[in-house]
Amino acid sequence: MNGVKTGTIDYLETELKKIRKGLYDFQYSTNIYQNKAYQNKEKDVQAMLTELESYSAQNSVAQPSRGFLQPKVLIPVGIVTVVLAIAALVIIRKRKQKKDKII
């Protein structure tokens, strides 16, 4: 996955799904001519479907998760949260000290 853009991977995944859907549609078609062609090329179609399924399974395992729990998301969010918490504590302490001085 190094050096490959995310958009390219997404595009290839959608194309892979389209091809897989086309092969399944071809396999289960009610069209007489497609049924005849499928019967003639059944082994080839099954081999292609098996190869696509194995590629899809490998690809889905190899890709990192896309979500909130990625380190590149969690680390900055954690840092910002800590900084905001410290700033809130400092502001609260200063206000409390000002009230104590006034009284």
C-alpha positions in Angstrom: 0.0 0.0 0.0 3.0 2.3 0.2 3.0 4.9 -2.5 -0.5 4.2 -3.6 -3.1 7.0 -3.1 -6.1 6.2 -1.1 -8.4 7.5 -3.8 -6.9 4.9 -6.2 -7.5 2.1 -3.7 -11.1 3.2 -3.3 -11.6 3.4 -7.0 -10.1 -0.1 -7.5 -12.3 -1.5 -4.8 -15.4 -0.2 -6.5 -14.3 -1.5 -9.8 -13.6 -4.9 -8.2 -17.2 -4.9 -6.7 -18.6 -4.1 -10.2 -16.7 -6.9 -11.8 -17.7 -9.4 -9.1 -21.4 -8.3 -9.4 -21.2 -8.6 -13.2 -19.8 -12.2 -12.9 -22.6 -13.1 -10.4 -25.2 -11.6 -12.6 -23.8 -13.5 -15.5 -23.8 -16.7 -13.5 -27.4 -16.4 -12.3 -28.9 -14.8 -15.4 -32.3 -15.8 -16.8 -31.2 -14.9 -20.4 -30.9 -18.1 -22.5 -27.8 -16.9 -24.3 -26.0 -15.9 -21.2 -26.9 -19.3 -19.6 -25.4 -21.1 -22.6 -22.3 -18.9 -22.5 -22.0 -19.5 -18.7 -22.3 -23.3 -19.2 -19.5 -23.1 -21.8 -17.2 -21.0 -19.6 -18.4 -22.1 -16.1 -14.9 -23.2 -15.0 -13.4 -19.9 -16.1 -16.1 -17.8 -14.3 -15.8 -19.9 -11.1 -12.0 -19.5 -11.2 -12.3 -15.7 -11.7 -14.9 -15.4 -8.8 -12.6 -17.5 -6.5 -9.6 -15.3 -7.4 -11.6 -12.1 -6.8 -12.9 -13.4 -3.5 -9.4 -14.3 -2.3 -8.1 -10.9 -3.4 -10.9 -9.1 -1.6 -10.3 -11.1 1.5 -6.5 -10.3 1.4 -7.1 -6.7 0.7 -9.6 -6.2 3.5 -7.3 -7.7 6.0 -4.2 -5.8 4.8 -5.9 -2.3 4.9 -5.7 -0.4 8.1 -9.0 0.6 9.7 -10.5 3.9 8.7 -12.0 5.5 11.7 -11.6 7.4 14.9 -9.4 4.9 16.6 -6.4 5.4 14.4 -3.2 6.6 16.1 -2.9 9.6 13.7 -6.4 10.7 14.9 -6.2 9.7 18.6 -2.8 11.4 19.4 -3.7 14.9 18.2 -7.2 14.6 19.8 -5.6 13.5 23.1 -3.0 16.3 23.0 -5.7 18.9 22.4 -7.9 17.5 25.2 -5.0 17.6 27.7 -4.1 21.2 26.7 -7.8 22.3 27.0 -8.1 20.6 30.4 -4.9 22.3 31.7 -6.1 25.7 30.4 -9.5 25.2 32.0 -7.8 24.4 35.4 -5.6 27.4 35.2 -8.5 29.7 34.4 -10.6 28.3 37.2 -7.7 28.7 39.7 -7.1 32.3 38.7 -10.8 33.2 39.1 -10.9 31.5 42.4 -7.8 33.4 43.6 -9.3 36.7 42.5 -12.5 36.0 44.5 -10.4 35.1 47.6 -8.4 38.3 47.3 -11.6 40.4 47.0 -13.2 38.9 50.1 
